[in-house]
Protein backbone atom coordinates (compact mmCIF):
# COMPACT_ATOMS: atom_id res chain seq x y z
CA UNK A 1 0.00 0.00 0.00
CA UNK A 2 1.40 3.37 -1.02
CA UNK A 3 1.69 5.98 1.69
CA UNK A 4 -0.08 9.27 1.07
CA UNK A 5 1.94 12.39 1.62
CA UNK A 6 0.48 15.33 3.50
CA UNK A 7 2.40 17.67 1.21
CA UNK A 8 -0.58 18.10 -1.11
CA UNK A 9 -2.48 20.15 1.48
CA UNK A 10 0.47 21.92 3.13
CA UNK A 11 1.00 25.69 2.97
CA UNK A 12 4.72 25.17 2.27
CA UNK A 13 4.08 23.11 -0.89
CA UNK A 14 3.64 25.52 -3.81
CA UNK A 15 3.75 25.48 -7.59
CA UNK A 16 6.93 27.04 -8.95
CA UNK A 17 5.97 29.08 -12.03
CA UNK A 18 9.42 28.88 -13.60
CA UNK A 19 9.80 25.09 -13.49
CA UNK A 20 6.09 24.19 -13.42
CA UNK A 21 6.76 21.73 -10.56
CA UNK A 22 5.55 21.70 -6.98
CA UNK A 23 8.26 22.48 -4.44
CA UNK A 24 8.54 22.68 -0.67
CA UNK A 25 9.57 26.08 0.68
CA UNK A 26 11.17 24.59 3.80
CA UNK A 27 14.94 24.13 3.73
CA UNK A 28 15.61 20.68 5.18
CA UNK A 29 19.01 19.80 6.56
CA UNK A 30 20.62 16.58 5.31
CA UNK A 31 19.25 14.36 8.10
CA UNK A 32 15.71 15.71 7.77
CA UNK A 33 15.75 15.24 4.01
CA UNK A 34 16.90 11.63 4.36
CA UNK A 35 14.11 10.87 6.84
CA UNK A 36 11.58 12.60 4.60
CA UNK A 37 12.62 10.71 1.46
CA UNK A 38 12.64 7.32 3.21
CA UNK A 39 9.31 7.96 4.98
CA UNK A 40 11.04 7.32 8.32
CA UNK A 41 9.30 10.43 9.64
CA UNK A 42 5.56 10.17 8.93
CA UNK A 43 4.78 13.59 10.39
CA UNK A 44 6.65 16.51 8.90
CA UNK A 45 7.55 18.99 11.66
CA UNK A 46 7.01 21.89 9.22
CA UNK A 47 3.57 20.79 8.04
CA UNK A 48 0.97 23.56 8.12
CA UNK A 49 -2.54 22.83 6.87
CA UNK A 50 -3.59 25.00 3.93
CA UNK A 51 -6.79 26.55 5.23
CA UNK A 52 -8.22 28.99 2.70
CA UNK A 53 -10.90 30.14 5.14
CA UNK A 54 -8.36 31.12 7.79
CA UNK A 55 -6.38 33.04 5.16
CA UNK A 56 -9.51 34.90 4.01
CA UNK A 57 -10.28 36.01 7.58
CA UNK A 58 -6.96 37.84 7.81
CA UNK A 59 -7.54 39.84 4.64
Secondary structure, DSSP 8 states (H G I E B T S, - for coil): -----GGGGBTTEEEETTTTEEEE-S---HHHHHHHHTT--SS-TT--B--HHHHHHT-
